[in-house]
Amino acid sequence: MFTSRRSIVLGLAAAAALFPAVQASAQTYPNKSITMVVPFAAGGSTDLVARILAQKLSEQMGVSVVVENRAGAGGNLGAAAVAKASPDGYTVLYGTISTHTLNPLMAKKSAYDPVKDFEPVALVGSIPNVMVVHPSVPAKNVAELIAAAKAEPAKYSYASSGIATPLHLSGEMFNKMAGTQMAHVPYRGAGPAMNDLVGGQVPVMFDNLPTSVEQIKAGKIRALGVTTKERVKQMPDIPTLDEQGLKGYETYSWQAVFAPAKTPKPVVDKLNAEILKALKDPGLLTRLDELTMTVTPSSPEKLGAFVAEQLATWAPITKATGVQLD
């Protein structure tokens, strides 16, 4: 009995001692630089938006928020690294639909659990995807591309920012709905993929619209259609794939910030407050609007519910594509 009581007292004392330490760390957070891991190569839309946000957070918080690119496996490598990082708020993930929905759903064995291994911090927003081609491709619309791809299947392949990304899924959904067999050419990010599309090494690409905007305007690539249900307000002349005959076709990308599991709630709340503050800044909002992003900031709790909803929504879609990752 004495031993049992003594154990309880010691346990309570340890918990009491730990609480002020956690509270103190939250009160002084942040007191050193924060690493924001982007799980894709530099130059893609995820990287672009993350850097814009990181710069604003650095200004607000008085410490450097440093973007670190850890590309590979469709975002899997970077996400897994953050899942294993110290839960102190100094390493966070700039996650996407790839890291927290598509990759876990399509992998035979994921290196992390998108729910159990992370603390949701804040949703940032969503961006449309677009189907683009090199100017040498004769097709001027989706119907013409489908006809060309069916006539010469070996000639047409499509690039994406990586395996198990929404862009990969966009291409597989296109193949399935259009009856084409374009081969998938995965890259370590949208930046390298876009370089090869502009250079003519690959004829077709599914991309996040922000990465393609300037190249489309410059005439270096041609947009055939956006993948969202409705046209994008910033580029209303680009029709949707749905209105060009692929009824029900829809894919998109979203971005959010996550911390490793067991990061103290006061630290998560502090990060959330700073992100929401940044997403109210007029200058930042203008830059994100130029990148065709729809800003949808959220609480940690709403982001957690959103991830659960996304997993439930995309499970049957990913299964239907037949794509599975080793």
HUVEN-V211057 format. One record per residue. N is the residue number from 1. RES is the residue in three letters. PHI is phi in whole degrees, -180 to 180 (NA if undefined). Layout:
BEGIN
n->N res->RES phi->PHI
n->N res->RES phi->PHI
END
This chain:
BEGIN
n->1 res->MET phi->NA
n->2 res->PHE phi->-62
n->3 res->THR phi->-63
n->4 res->SER phi->-63
n->5 res->ARG phi->-63
n->6 res->ARG phi->-63
n->7 res->SER phi->-64
n->8 res->ILE phi->-64
n->9 res->VAL phi->-62
n->10 res->LEU phi->-64
n->11 res->GLY phi->-64
n->12 res->LEU phi->-65
n->13 res->ALA phi->-65
n->14 res->ALA phi->-65
n->15 res->ALA phi->-64
n->16 res->ALA phi->-64
n->17 res->ALA phi->-70
n->18 res->LEU phi->-72
n->19 res->PHE phi->-58
n->20 res->PRO phi->-61
n->21 res->ALA phi->-66
n->22 res->VAL phi->-64
n->23 res->GLN phi->-62
n->24 res->ALA phi->-66
n->25 res->SER phi->-64
n->26 res->ALA phi->-68
n->27 res->GLN phi->-69
n->28 res->THR phi->-93
n->29 res->TYR phi->-74
n->30 res->PRO phi->-96
n->31 res->ASN phi->-122
n->32 res->LYS phi->-156
n->33 res->SER phi->-64
n->34 res->ILE phi->-111
n->35 res->THR phi->-99
n->36 res->MET phi->-105
n->37 res->VAL phi->-82
n->38 res->VAL phi->-102
n->39 res->PRO phi->-82
n->40 res->PHE phi->-139
n->41 res->ALA phi->-67
n->42 res->ALA phi->-65
n->43 res->GLY phi->103
n->44 res->GLY phi->-84
n->45 res->SER phi->-66
n->46 res->THR phi->-61
n->47 res->ASP phi->-64
n->48 res->LEU phi->-60
n->49 res->VAL phi->-68
n->50 res->ALA phi->-59
n->51 res->ARG phi->-70
n->52 res->ILE phi->-63
n->53 res->LEU phi->-67
n->54 res->ALA phi->-61
n->55 res->GLN phi->-63
n->56 res->LYS phi->-68
n->57 res->LEU phi->-64
n->58 res->SER phi->-60
n->59 res->GLU phi->-64
n->60 res->GLN phi->-73
n->61 res->MET phi->-91
n->62 res->GLY phi->78
n->63 res->VAL phi->-133
n->64 res->SER phi->-74
n->65 res->VAL phi->-107
n->66 res->VAL phi->-99
n->67 res->VAL phi->-82
n->68 res->GLU phi->-123
n->69 res->ASN phi->-85
n->70 res->ARG phi->-126
n->71 res->ALA phi->-84
n->72 res->GLY phi->137
n->73 res->ALA phi->57
n->74 res->GLY phi->63
n->75 res->GLY phi->100
n->76 res->ASN phi->-64
n->77 res->LEU phi->-66
n->78 res->GLY phi->-64
n->79 res->ALA phi->-65
n->80 res->ALA phi->-63
n->81 res->ALA phi->-65
n->82 res->VAL phi->-70
n->83 res->ALA phi->-58
n->84 res->LYS phi->-96
n->85 res->ALA phi->-74
n->86 res->SER phi->-63
n->87 res->PRO phi->-82
n->88 res->ASP phi->-119
n->89 res->GLY phi->88
n->90 res->TYR phi->-99
n->91 res->THR phi->-134
n->92 res->VAL phi->-129
n->93 res->LEU phi->-109
n->94 res->TYR phi->-92
n->95 res->GLY phi->-88
n->96 res->THR phi->-143
n->97 res->ILE phi->-59
n->98 res->SER phi->-67
n->99 res->THR phi->-72
n->100 res->HIS phi->-115
n->101 res->THR phi->-140
n->102 res->LEU phi->-69
n->103 res->ASN phi->-60
n->104 res->PRO phi->-61
n->105 res->LEU phi->-74
n->106 res->MET phi->-97
n->107 res->ALA phi->-83
n->108 res->LYS phi->-64
n->109 res->LYS phi->-146
n->110 res->SER phi->-78
n->111 res->ALA phi->-77
n->112 res->TYR phi->-158
n->113 res->ASP phi->-101
n->114 res->PRO phi->-66
n->115 res->VAL phi->-101
n->116 res->LYS phi->-72
n->117 res->ASP phi->-94
n->118 res->PHE phi->-139
n->119 res->GLU phi->-104
n->120 res->PRO phi->-64
n->121 res->VAL phi->-111
n->122 res->ALA phi->-163
n->123 res->LEU phi->-77
n->124 res->VAL phi->-102
n->125 res->GLY phi->172
n->126 res->SER phi->-127
n->127 res->ILE phi->-136
n->128 res->PRO phi->-81
n->129 res->ASN phi->-104
n->130 res->VAL phi->-144
n->131 res->MET phi->-98
n->132 res->VAL phi->-127
n->133 res->VAL phi->-134
n->134 res->HIS phi->-71
n->135 res->PRO phi->-57
n->136 res->SER phi->-72
n->137 res->VAL phi->-71
n->138 res->PRO phi->-69
n->139 res->ALA phi->-64
n->140 res->LYS phi->-105
n->141 res->ASN phi->-153
n->142 res->VAL phi->-64
n->143 res->ALA phi->-60
n->144 res->GLU phi->-68
n->145 res->LEU phi->-68
n->146 res->ILE phi->-59
n->147 res->ALA phi->-63
n->148 res->ALA phi->-67
n->149 res->ALA phi->-67
n->150 res->LYS phi->-75
n->151 res->ALA phi->-73
n->152 res->GLU phi->-134
n->153 res->PRO phi->-60
n->154 res->ALA phi->-73
n->155 res->LYS phi->-85
n->156 res->TYR phi->-114
n->157 res->SER phi->-136
n->158 res->TYR phi->-131
n->159 res->ALA phi->-95
n->160 res->SER phi->-147
n->161 res->SER phi->-77
n->162 res->GLY phi->150
n->163 res->ILE phi->-67
n->164 res->ALA phi->68
n->165 res->THR phi->-92
n->166 res->PRO phi->-62
n->167 res->LEU phi->-76
n->168 res->HIS phi->-62
n->169 res->LEU phi->-63
n->170 res->SER phi->-59
n->171 res->GLY phi->-67
n->172 res->GLU phi->-69
n->173 res->MET phi->-65
n->174 res->PHE phi->-62
n->175 res->ASN phi->-56
n->176 res->LYS phi->-67
n->177 res->MET phi->-79
n->178 res->ALA phi->-92
n->179 res->GLY phi->78
n->180 res->THR phi->-98
n->181 res->GLN phi->-133
n->182 res->MET phi->-65
n->183 res->ALA phi->-73
n->184 res->HIS phi->-88
n->185 res->VAL phi->-118
n->186 res->PRO phi->-82
n->187 res->TYR phi->-119
n->188 res->ARG phi->-89
n->189 res->GLY phi->164
n->190 res->ALA phi->-70
n->191 res->GLY phi->-59
n->192 res->PRO phi->-61
n->193 res->ALA phi->-65
n->194 res->MET phi->-65
n->195 res->ASN phi->-58
n->196 res->ASP phi->-74
n->197 res->LEU phi->-67
n->198 res->VAL phi->-62
n->199 res->GLY phi->-79
n->200 res->GLY phi->84
n->201 res->GLN phi->-75
n->202 res->VAL phi->-138
n->203 res->PRO phi->-82
n->204 res->VAL phi->-131
n->205 res->MET phi->-148
n->206 res->PHE phi->-102
n->207 res->ASP phi->-139
n->208 res->ASN phi->-69
n->209 res->LEU phi->-56
n->210 res->PRO phi->-55
n->211 res->THR phi->-71
n->212 res->SER phi->-95
n->213 res->VAL phi->-51
n->214 res->GLU phi->-66
n->215 res->GLN phi->-69
n->216 res->ILE phi->-66
n->217 res->LYS phi->-63
n->218 res->ALA phi->-81
n->219 res->GLY phi->78
n->220 res->LYS phi->-79
n->221 res->ILE phi->-140
n->222 res->ARG phi->-125
n->223 res->ALA phi->-87
n->224 res->LEU phi->-98
n->225 res->GLY phi->-180
n->226 res->VAL phi->-91
n->227 res->THR phi->-96
n->228 res->THR phi->-83
n->229 res->LYS phi->-64
n->230 res->GLU phi->-120
n->231 res->ARG phi->-63
n->232 res->VAL phi->-87
n->233 res->LYS phi->-60
n->234 res->GLN phi->-74
n->235 res->MET phi->-139
n->236 res->PRO phi->-67
n->237 res->ASP phi->-80
n->238 res->ILE phi->-88
n->239 res->PRO phi->-74
n->240 res->THR phi->-83
n->241 res->LEU phi->-68
n->242 res->ASP phi->-59
n->243 res->GLU phi->-75
n->244 res->GLN phi->-98
n->245 res->GLY phi->116
n->246 res->LEU phi->-92
n->247 res->LYS phi->-62
n->248 res->GLY phi->88
n->249 res->TYR phi->-69
n->250 res->GLU phi->-161
n->251 res->THR phi->-140
n->252 res->TYR phi->-162
n->253 res->SER phi->-128
n->254 res->TRP phi->-132
n->255 res->GLN phi->-133
n->256 res->ALA phi->-158
n->257 res->VAL phi->-107
n->258 res->PHE phi->-130
n->259 res->ALA phi->-117
n->260 res->PRO phi->-61
n->261 res->ALA phi->-56
n->262 res->LYS phi->76
n->263 res->THR phi->-64
n->264 res->PRO phi->-54
n->265 res->LYS phi->-57
n->266 res->PRO phi->-60
n->267 res->VAL phi->-71
n->268 res->VAL phi->-60
n->269 res->ASP phi->-64
n->270 res->LYS phi->-64
n->271 res->LEU phi->-61
n->272 res->ASN phi->-60
n->273 res->ALA phi->-61
n->274 res->GLU phi->-69
n->275 res->ILE phi->-67
n->276 res->LEU phi->-64
n->277 res->LYS phi->-64
n->278 res->ALA phi->-62
n->279 res->LEU phi->-78
n->280 res->LYS phi->-105
n->281 res->ASP phi->-70
n->282 res->PRO phi->-58
n->283 res->GLY phi->-64
n->284 res->LEU phi->-65
n->285 res->LEU phi->-63
n->286 res->THR phi->-64
n->287 res->ARG phi->-65
n->288 res->LEU phi->-70
n->289 res->ASP phi->-66
n->290 res->GLU phi->-64
n->291 res->LEU phi->-89
n->292 res->THR phi->66
n->293 res->MET phi->-87
n->294 res->THR phi->-98
n->295 res->VAL phi->-80
n->296 res->THR phi->-137
n->297 res->PRO phi->-62
n->298 res->SER phi->-148
n->299 res->SER phi->-79
n->300 res->PRO phi->-58
n->301 res->GLU phi->-65
n->302 res->LYS phi->-69
n->303 res->LEU phi->-66
n->304 res->GLY phi->-60
n->305 res->ALA phi->-67
n->306 res->PHE phi->-65
n->307 res->VAL phi->-62
n->308 res->ALA phi->-61
n->309 res->GLU phi->-66
n->310 res->GLN phi->-64
n->311 res->LEU phi->-61
n->312 res->ALA phi->-70
n->313 res->THR phi->-70
n->314 res->TRP phi->-87
n->315 res->ALA phi->-55
n->316 res->PRO phi->-69
n->317 res->ILE phi->-70
n->318 res->THR phi->-64
n->319 res->LYS phi->-65
n->320 res->ALA phi->-67
n->321 res->THR phi->-72
n->322 res->GLY phi->80
n->323 res->VAL phi->-83
n->324 res->GLN phi->-137
n->325 res->LEU phi->-101
n->326 res->ASP phi->-75
END
